[in-house]
Amino acid sequence: MQVPVDYKNIVPNESFSLFVLRHLATKSAGRIGSLVVNPGGPGGSGVDYAYNWDTIISKAVSDKYDIVGFDERGVNHSQPVRCLNDAQEDAYLSNDGKVSGKASLASAIASAKDFANKCAAAAGNRLGHYGTLDSARDMELLRGLIGEPKLNFMGKSYGTYLGTLYANLYPDHVGRMILDGAIDPKESVANQNIYQAKGFDLALKSYLAANPSITQSSITTLLDRLHTSPLTVGKRKLTQALAITGIASGLYDNQTGWPELTAALKDISSKNAGAKLLAMADDYNYRDTSGHYTSNQGDLQQIITCLDFVDSRSLVQIDADQAGFVKAAPVFGPYLGYAGLSCKFWRAPAKVTTDFTALNKVSPVLVIGVTRDPATPYQWAVALHQDFRKSVLLTYDGDGHTGHNRGSSCIDSKVDAYLLTGAVPSGPVVCKAA
């Protein structure tokens, strides 16, 4: 579908071409409507997510709903924008993950400026039009295109922010909406980063409790060693930055990620030292074995975030805050204190929403939070539930990122009942991990 580049200045023949995929309901009798799905990211492919419809929702829901996914502007199949080529991406992602000292900070600033400049060159005059606010408007056009009087939507992780902005713009057009792994839209950039650092540290403690042969000190010792002496893995290096990425990726899913992380950490002392942890980082970064990045999500994450939020702190204040990050989250804090540094040098203004009062008018939605979610801390789900006054909060007391379709029949049954009948629980629900 074609959408305007700039909704405030619509110019003929100036548009983004967005790729949309729809899987028709498997039973035409009793069809309810369409369910638009988004995996988050930001920059995740809604098209790829919808293509795997049978792994993200129950058969009962796919019987009754068309499953629809679209790639947001600049994402994967929708005129993708890439700031870096494969070699540059390798260097950027391998760069020293932890800032320590003036020389390290200067290097991080230079890298951030270079990334911002390359994105500006790649995007041209469209640089300021890849934000989630524009994607929310695109989703309203999609609702009309698929002929739905109201939008039914399931957003995971950063996809909850897309759903929130849509609901704030078009409160009367919201149908059944599930927001799982919530983003708090009112939180400052500094607090977003520090809460996420604490979330990953909390998830790591839960992982370590289940794996007593591995200790936090062994992990921090490994990261410190990689800071000065990266491990050689074939023709590549396992750097500190790639190692922390690999460790973080393992914390997203306690069922599959935890065992994978355990094997990778034990592999460090083997003759293939570092290969498994590097592979985990590569999987997270969408890097294949030939060295090609199969998705531009890494670039889009920063492009979109820089347009969605403003960090009002100066570079001096960001540097001064680093000690607080380390104290609050000793393992992950050092790496997230300078997250989004490239946004300080962005060449397009952010489009920030600060008034969310329209959410009070939205019909009941489901907000899902996981108590030990590493990437979207539980308190964000609580905050989003408070923003949507008519929402119901489903709490999954467990581990991993997002709560739906991760093995909890308690959560999944509530989601299915809501989508199939519109029924919502009479109050907050807490579901225990099996």
VENRAUR-V997187 format. One record per run of one state. SS is the DSSP state (H for helix, E for strand, - for the rest). FROM is the first residue (numbers start at 1). TO is the last residue. If there is no record, write none. Layout:
SS_FROM_TO + SS_FROM_TO
//
This chain:
-_1_1 + E_2_4 + -_5_14 + E_15_17 + -_18_19 + E_20_23 + -_24_32 + E_33_38 + -_39_45 + H_46_51 + -_52_52 + H_53_56 + -_57_58 + H_59_64 + E_65_70 + -_71_85 + H_86_94 + -_95_101 + H_102_129 + -_130_131 + H_132_145 + -_146_150 + E_151_156 + -_157_158 + H_159_169 + -_170_170 + H_171_173 + E_174_180 + -_181_188 + H_189_210 + -_211_215 + H_216_228 + -_229_230 + E_231_233 + -_234_235 + E_236_238 + -_239_239 + H_240_250 + -_251_256 + H_257_267 + -_268_274 + H_275_285 + -_286_286 + E_287_287 + -_288_292 + E_293_293 + -_294_296 + H_297_308 + -_309_314 + H_315_328 + -_329_332 + H_333_336 + -_337_340 + H_341_345 + -_346_356 + H_357_361 + -_362_365 + E_366_372 + -_373_377 + H_378_387 + -_388_391 + E_392_399 + -_400_408 + H_409_421 + -_422_428 + E_429_432 + -_433_434
//
